[in-house]
Structures are given as structure tokens and as C-alpha cells.
């Protein structure tokens, strides 16, 4: 669970928002 909570926000940060 800890890994999920860490990897999820990181993946959002690594993925640039396409607008």
C-alpha cells in the first residue's frame, strides 16, 4: 500500500499535463 501511495503521485508528477 505504501508503494502505491508513493508511486501514484510520482507518476502524476512525471507525466506533464497536456492541455
Rosetta constraint file for C-alpha pairs under 8 A:
AtomPair CA 1 CA 5 HARMONIC 6.37 0.50
AtomPair CA 2 CA 6 HARMONIC 6.26 0.50
AtomPair CA 3 CA 7 HARMONIC 5.90 0.50
AtomPair CA 4 CA 8 HARMONIC 5.80 0.50
AtomPair CA 5 CA 9 HARMONIC 6.88 0.50
AtomPair CA 6 CA 10 HARMONIC 6.44 0.50
AtomPair CA 7 CA 11 HARMONIC 6.00 0.50
AtomPair CA 8 CA 12 HARMONIC 6.47 0.50
AtomPair CA 9 CA 13 HARMONIC 6.23 0.50
AtomPair CA 10 CA 14 HARMONIC 6.10 0.50
AtomPair CA 11 CA 15 HARMONIC 6.07 0.50
AtomPair CA 12 CA 16 HARMONIC 7.61 0.50
